[in-house]
């Protein structure tokens, strides 16, 4: 083949061998860059704009004036967030509700994951499938299911009234209690699965050794099992906590008008008030809160992959 | 597991599963209830299914959602698979940390933030380059593709890192080109992961309310958006019927998928046993 000029196909093949690697890296990189990373910069930009009656409804940040760019940064949105107790309350509420829900999810999920990890063969596969199944059915519908149970005319009230335990229907829906139930219910599989995968990999002989050496079961659990399952606890907790902070659907459908959560506030600012700059600054403030847990999660995700290799 | 401890664990398990399944079970039961109230059983009937199927708005929304789901899942595969491959097989390269960050973050990012940021991107892009013109199906598909590809990447990556690299290395030593190795060896081996990734993406796309609400335009109402607006005010028996249909479809899918997976696992184990490794 030497001497003759390469055909276009050969040239293409050679180019592919040389640059294919970059192409493979490039496709996901470019896509995620454009549609995941850049959007945050735009949110940041618009959080410094002022709301205007225009299309789109915010002021331009950069303006060409004579020979230079005129940059009009407006910190007012952030000052507004800090000064209006609504937002501060919503942030604190979200973090508290998410944290409490995470703990409850962990308390319910841990024994389940432990049992599944210790069971064998077919039982284990069936139990795992039962955990995963609700995760595949619609999230919205699972939240909706609780409306029928917790409502004023719902199932619990009907049962309690029928049994004569209460004479007035209890208010359960549209309370913070209902929001806890909703979050724990929908996020439980996210807690169980990472817990299961660390517990399953754990060396059972360590606990046996502790027991053989006269350690009491509870102590063996606290001293051996619990520390060893810490990565799973962390991963599960972050998988529940981070999205729960920004949850919108659950407080909207199950919570009351007083259940302020930041995701809901952002939604209202955007859809009801059409104040895009304020919505953006709410988002940026939420991200600042979540940056540390997100980095933590990413590290965990990375180190787990490192072990597998 | 002995005595008291296993009793405790077992009751925790039963309680957990009851908690997970009772609400779903109730929805299914009440979808067949003649009456409108959840608390009163007025007799068995398919009435709400008939109402559901005569609701044109609901059917249109379901079509939109299915189309968006298929498109997004397929695109997510095209973007997530190379991402997973790169993370599992390419070793170190410039920007690896950034890529792994962009793959992990969408998994936990609150949906309101993702939705808002994508919307603002689309608006800005439209101002700058005139694309995408307006919002609708296209913008929803792009949004769903983005967060689904992160899930695909994670599934592919974990499959690849649990897989023996020696076959690929052997092919490389024998002079096969990287592209060929991928299509002839790697791709068939990760096929189950790709299928799982596709199904996961499809389900996530079908289920998403928040992100779609931000980036939707007129005429692109999805099923969750429709459901949301009708359950906001309380229980609606029609939604019970819809929920039952969705649960049925998902259950059938999962059962088939797990049977297939158990079988391919067994086959893989059998072939490994015969080849003596």
Interface residues (C-beta under 8 A of the other chain):
Chain A: X13 X16 X17 X20 X21 X24 X25 X27 X28 X29 X31 X32 X33 X34 X35 X36 X37 X38 X39 X40 X42 X43 X46 X56 X108 X109 X111 X112 X114 X115 X116 X118 X125 X127 X129 X130 X131 X132 X133 X134 X136 X137 X138 X139 X140 X141 X142 X144 X145 X146 X147 X148 X149 X151 X153 X154 X155 X157 X158 X185 X188 X189 X217 X238 X239 X242 X243 X245 X246 X247 X248 X249 X252 X253 X263 X266 X267 X270 X271 X276 X279 X280 X283 X286 X287 X290 X293 X294 X297 X298 X301 X302 X305 X308 X309
Chain B: X1 X5 X8 X9 X10 X12 X13 X15 X16 X17 X19 X20 X21 X23 X24 X26 X27 X30 X37 X38 X39 X78 X79 X80 X82 X83 X85 X86 X87 X88 X90 X93 X95 X98 X99 X100 X101 X102 X103 X104 X105 X106 X107 X108 X109 X110 X111 X112 X113 X116 X117 X118 X120 X121 X123 X124 X127 X142 X143 X145 X146 X149 X150 X153 X154 X157 X158 X161 X162 X177 X178 X179 X203 X206 X207 X209 X210 X213 X214 X224 X227 X228 X231 X232 X234 X235 X239 X240 X242 X243 X246 X247 X250 X251 X253 X254 X258 X262
